[in-house]
Amino acid sequence: MRWEAVGTGNGGATDLTVEDAGSGLQLFVAYDQAVRFWTGTYWALSGGQGFDNQVYCVGAYDSPGSPGPTLYAGGNFEHTSQSQNQVHSIAKLVNNAWVSVGSGLPAVTGDVYALTVFDDGAGPKLFVAGSFATSASSGLNSNGIVRWDGTTWTGVGGGLTAFGPYPPGVSKMCVFDDGTGPALFVVGGFSLAGGTVANSIAKWNGSNWAALGSGLSFQGGSTGASGLAVFDDGAGPQLYVAGSFDQAGGVAANGVARWNGSGWSALPGTQLNPFSFARSLIVHDDGFGPALYLGFTTAFLGSSLIHGVARWDGQAWTALGGGYHSTVWGLASFDDGLGGGAALWACSTPPGIIGGNLPAENVARWYGGCVHRIDSMCFGDGTFAPCPCANYGASEHGCSNSASSQGAHLTSTGTLSPDTLVLQSAFEPATSPSLFLQASSLAPVQAAFGDGILCLGGQILRMYVKTASGGVAQAPAPTDPSITQRSSALGDPLAPGSVRLYQVFYRDPASGWCAPNTFNLSNGLRVVW
C-alpha cells in the first residue's frame, strides 16, 4: 500500500480519464493548456501541441461513419498553441493534430467542463456541457449543454438555467439507469432543466428533462455539485453525488448523497463542507473489492481528518495512507500494464504533497492492494503517513532512526511453499533488540507509534525476538520453527491463501533522537500464504 508520484510538472491538472481513442485504453490528463497521455514512464503531449488557454476535460467519441474513436478536449481555449487553428472551447484529434469540432462550441463565450457519450435513442452522441450561453445565431437555445453527432450541433431540451444572471454551470455528467431506463445525469450550478425545476441535478432521457426530487440545496449560499458516479454498496447500484450542499431532496446530507431512483439518502459520518471542494467520484477496486473514492481538499470523514482522497466501502470512510495534500480534481482507475496491477490515479491543482513528505507535482497513484504474494507496505518515506518527528526514511523504508537516515528496511528471502521464508530487517542501530510481529489485518488507523508508524491490527502475535548484528536482524534462524510452524503454535494456523502482515519493532534508545521515544518500526510486508 503506497503512494507514488507520477506528476507532469508544477502546473495544475483538472481531469484524468481512461479512453480508447483508437490505440487501446490509455490514461489521459488535462494538464494546464494541454492534453497528455501516460506512456508507462512519462506523460507525452497529445497532438504535438497544446492550446492558448486551459484544458478542463478529455473524452473519446466514435461518431457514425468515422474510422474509429476520436479524442476530444474541452476547456476555455480559443486556438491551438502553435498553428493558431481556431477551435473555440472544444477540439478533436485527427491525424495527430487538434482541429475544430464543426465551427467550435456554438456559444458566445464558454467553458467546457464535461464530455460524455450517451445514446438518447437515435444513436450515441457526444454531450458537451459546461458554463456557456449558446449564441443566438446557432438557434439551439440550449445554454450549458449541447450535443454533437459527428456532423451537427443540436440542443438538449431547452438547456439549463442558472440561479442568477450568469450562464449555468455543468460540472459532471454520467449515464445511469435508476429504474426508468438509461438516462444522462448532469450536476452543477443551475435551477432549471428545460422548464423543469431541478436544483443542481437533473436527468435527460433522450426526450425530456426530469428532476431528482427537490434536488440539492445549501442553506449557507449557492449550491453546486461536481462529483458523480454509480456505485453498488450492497443495496444495488445507486447514483452518488458530491459537492457543496447540505440537503439532498430535503434529507440532511453534508456534501455527499445517493439517489436510488425514488429517493435520497445520506452517507453516515460524512462531514464535508463547502470549503472541502469535493471535485470527483469514481469506483475502483484496490484489491479489497470495489469501493467509491472521493477527490476533495480536506474534511472530517467519520472521526478522521482526511486529505485529498477518501475511500467509501459502503459502511465507512477511510484515508489513503497520509493522503494527498492539495485539491484533487480528477480520479481514474488504470492499469498501465507494467506491473503492480490497477492503481488509483489522482490529479491536483495546485501541485501537492503525498503522504506527508513527498512532492507529487500534479499527478500521483495509490496502490491500495497488493498484486504479488509478498508486497512491501507501510512506508516511513512520507508516502504513507507522517513520521512522528518528520524523521522520514528512504523510499519504501521505515522512518529514519538514530543510526541510519534510511530507516529500517524489512525484506524477505526464501519460499512460501514449502515455507523457507526468512524476514530480514536492515539499517537498524547496530545491536538493537528486535521483535518480529505478525498481524491478521491492517489497523483501521495507521498511526505514529514511537519513532515510526504502526500498521498492524487484528490479532497481533510476537513471533521472534532477535538482536541485530551490524544493524541487521533476521528471523527465523536455522534452529527456529518456520513462520507457519510458529504461527500455528501460537494458535493461528496459516491455511493457503491466508493473508498476514509483518513488521519489526526495535529499540532505539539514543538520547536526543526523536525524544522521548526509545523505539521504532520497520516498513511492513504483506504476505499471501
C-alpha positions, 0 to 999 in steps of 0.5 A: 500500500503506497503512494507514488508520484507520477506528476507532469510538472508544477502546473495544475491538472483538472481531469484524468480519464481512461479512453480508447481513442483508437490505440487501446485504453490509455490514461489521459490528463488535462494538464494546464493548456494541454492534453497528455497521455501516460506512456508507462514512464512519462506523460507525452503531449497529445497532438504535438501541441497544446492550446492558448488557454486551459484544458478542463476535460478529455473524452473519446467519441466514435461518431457514425461513419468515422474510422474509429474513436476520436479524442476530444478536449474541452476547456476555455481555449480559443486556438491551438498553441502553435498553428493558431487553428481556431477551435473555440472551447472544444477540439478533436484529434485527427491525424495527430493534430487538434482541429475544430469540432464543426465551427467550435462550441456554438456559444458566445463565450464558454467553458467546457467542463464535461464530455460524455457519450450517451445514446438518447435513442437515435444513436450515441452522441457526444454531450458537451456541457459546461458554463456557456450561453449558446449564441443566438445565431446557432438557434439551439437555445440550449445554454450549458449543454449541447450535443454533437453527432459527428456532423451537427450541433443540436440542443438538449431540451431547452438547456439549463438555467442558472440561479442568477444572471450568469450562464449555468454551470455543468460540472459532471455528467454520467449515464445511469439507469435508476429504474426508468431506463438509461438516462444522462445525469448532469450536476452543477450550478443551475435551477432549471432543466428545460422548464423543469425545476431541478436544483443542481441535478437533473436527468435527460432521457433522450426526450425530456428533462426530469428532476431528482426530487427537490434536488440539492440545496445549501442553506449557507449560499449557492449550491453546486455539485461536481462529483458523480458516479454509480456505485453498488454498496450492497443495496444495488447500484445507486447514483452518488453525488458530491459537492457543496450542499447540505440537503439532498431532496430535503434529507440532511446530507453534508456534501455527499448523497445517493439517489436510488431512483425514488429517493435520497439518502445520506452517507453516515459520518460524512462531514464535508463542507463547502470549503472541502471542494469535493471535485470527483467520484469514481469506483475502483477496486484496490484489491479489497473489492470495489469501493467509491473514492472521493477527490476533495481538499480536506474534511472530517470523514467519520472521526478522521481528518482526511486529505485529498482522497477518501475511500467509501466501502459502503459502511465507512470512510477511510484515508489513503495512507497520509493522503494527498495534500492539495485539491484533487480534481480528477480520479481514474482507475488504470492499469498501465500494464507494467506491473503492480496491477490497477492503481488509483490515479489522482490529479491536483491543482495546485501541485501537492504533497503525498503522504506527508513528505513527498512532492507529487507535482500534479499527478500521483497513484495509490496502490491500495492492494497488493498484486504479488504474494509478498508486497512491501507496505507501510512506508516511513518515506512520507508516502504513507503517513507522517513520521512522528518527528518528520524523521522520514526514511528512504523510499519504501523504508521505515522512518529514519532512526538514530543510526541510519537516515534510511530507516529500517528496511524489512525484506524477505528471502526464501519460499512460501511453499514449502515455507523457507521464508526468512524476514530480514530487517536492515539499517537498524542501530547496530545491536538493537533488540528486535521483535518480529510481529505478525498481524491478521489485518491492517489497523483501521488507523495507521498511526505514529507509534514511537519513532515510526508508524504502526500498521498492524491490527487484528490479532497481533502475535510476537513471533521472534525476538532477535538482536541485530548484528551490524544493524541487521536482524533476521528471523527465523534462524536455522534452529527456529520453527518456520513462520507457519510452524510458529504461527500455528503454535501460537494458535493461528494456523496459516491455511493457503491463501491466508493473508498476514502482515509483518513488521519489526519493532526495535529499540532505539534508545539514543538520547536526543533522537526523536525524544522521548521515544526509545523505539521504532518500526520497520516498513511492513510486508504483506504476505499471501500464504 
